[in-house]
């Protein structure tokens, strides 16, 4: 019964589509914060709860995933699902941190795809959609920033259908064109209007926007031409078969669509109600052997994220685990599947951004943080009674490489500790070989901004100033000991060992790689996971 009340989802989007602002607005409508923040503290508002790193506050972007857990009482029609526990995992939107987002998407049951009303589908949104499709995660689409000038309803819906092959099925249509957001019309059977929800702006948009409900006849008098347009658009969508169907949604064939302004808090309650009513609760998860682990099996969980530096006073390290099956109780002794060793869960906490509270029990779908769990890494499995191991989380193919050095040799001990910490979190991949030695490891990243995160955290968390020297490589390929000697003799190639024991050959460019493969076809040069597809 407890698992049925859980809704665990992530918000995915291109940078600047309003993801962190929406996350804040959802928390506001669940009454767990009294005032919504904004990136950069826009319009005099405080910063968001989910963007807690100083770099995030300064740049107005999310560079680290964050877990938020809160209770929500739905005002929707489905009375059987009114009280829910929401587990919202905020993800980085920037492409440089797509690997962190990929890890998060292994831990959720549903995704909210956020689209800018003016820009439509953007490259990073498309990439993350492919990740969700690959993993069979159903998607609810939210078209955001309807309070600003943008494209038309039908144009945006056509783009979704044409570019990602998934039929959009709006649950509501906006009343008023993009840039003149007055309210939303709830669609009924055949696209007929059921209700008009009119929004009223608040000062700065930092508090819940008042709503007034009106019948279709009242709406026609209030909004006149805008209401007529909304009704006609809704009826046209129904004529084209774009009405919600639960089975098609869960199968990934269709996506319910809502329109909102996260900055003004317009349409946010409807998003939460839709998640409660339509998003799937936790279900079975396939283990490495292919057998499903049901939610009623003994306790098991998968670690999807490790983060340090959330509490600057204690500098502790938190492993975020998604509970897959059974009931979790604080203090229970579990087995670490990767080592076979027992692990005590005495320090277990639930998260709300960087704020936390001790958790005594948790259920499938919940995200729980284990404090100072130094043996755990992303992809690890914990279980009791009935052994299980879930598939590991693959590492992406890095495309940027740099040597990192401590600016002062007196800081070498702190430097080594910091490198080990960031490596275990998966912030970057750490590579070593005998020629370069251990004092100057090579860092490998999907995007260059990851190096900036390393530099910032080295300074703020470990008081170590560092120096970066970029390396002239653009490709990484998996290799083996038999091929390493010959590869090391090739121009534009250097062989390293990653912390997990995987040998990587770094190559200057694709033309050099093609030449080597042609001249030495027996050498092992296997591609890594580069994208979700």
Secondary structure, DSSP 8 states (H G I E B T S, - for coil): -TGGGEEEEEEE--TTSSHHHHHHHHHHHTTSSSS---GGGGGG----SS--SHHHHHHT---S-EEEEEEEE--SS-GGG-EEEEEEEE---SGGGHHHHHHHTTS-SEEEEEEETTTBS-HHHHHHHHHHHHHT-EEEEEEE-TTSS---HHHHHHHHHHHH--EEEESEEEES-TT---EEEEE-GGG-EEEEEEE---GGG-S---EEEE-HHHHHHHHTHHHHHHHHHHHHHHHTT----HHHHHTTSEEEEEE-BTTTTBSHHHHHHHHHHHS-----EEBTTS-EE-TTSS-EEEEEEEEE-SSTTTT-EEEEEEEEES-EETT-EEEETTTTEEEE--SEEEEETTEEEE-SEE-TT-EEEEET-TT--TT-EEESSS---B-----B---EEEEEEESSGGGHHHHHHHHHHHHHHTSSEEEE-TTT-SSS-EEEESSTHHHHHHHHHHHHHH---EEEEE-S--EEEEE-HHHHHHHHTSTTEEEEEETTS-EEEEES-HHHHHHHHHH-TTS--EE-B-S--
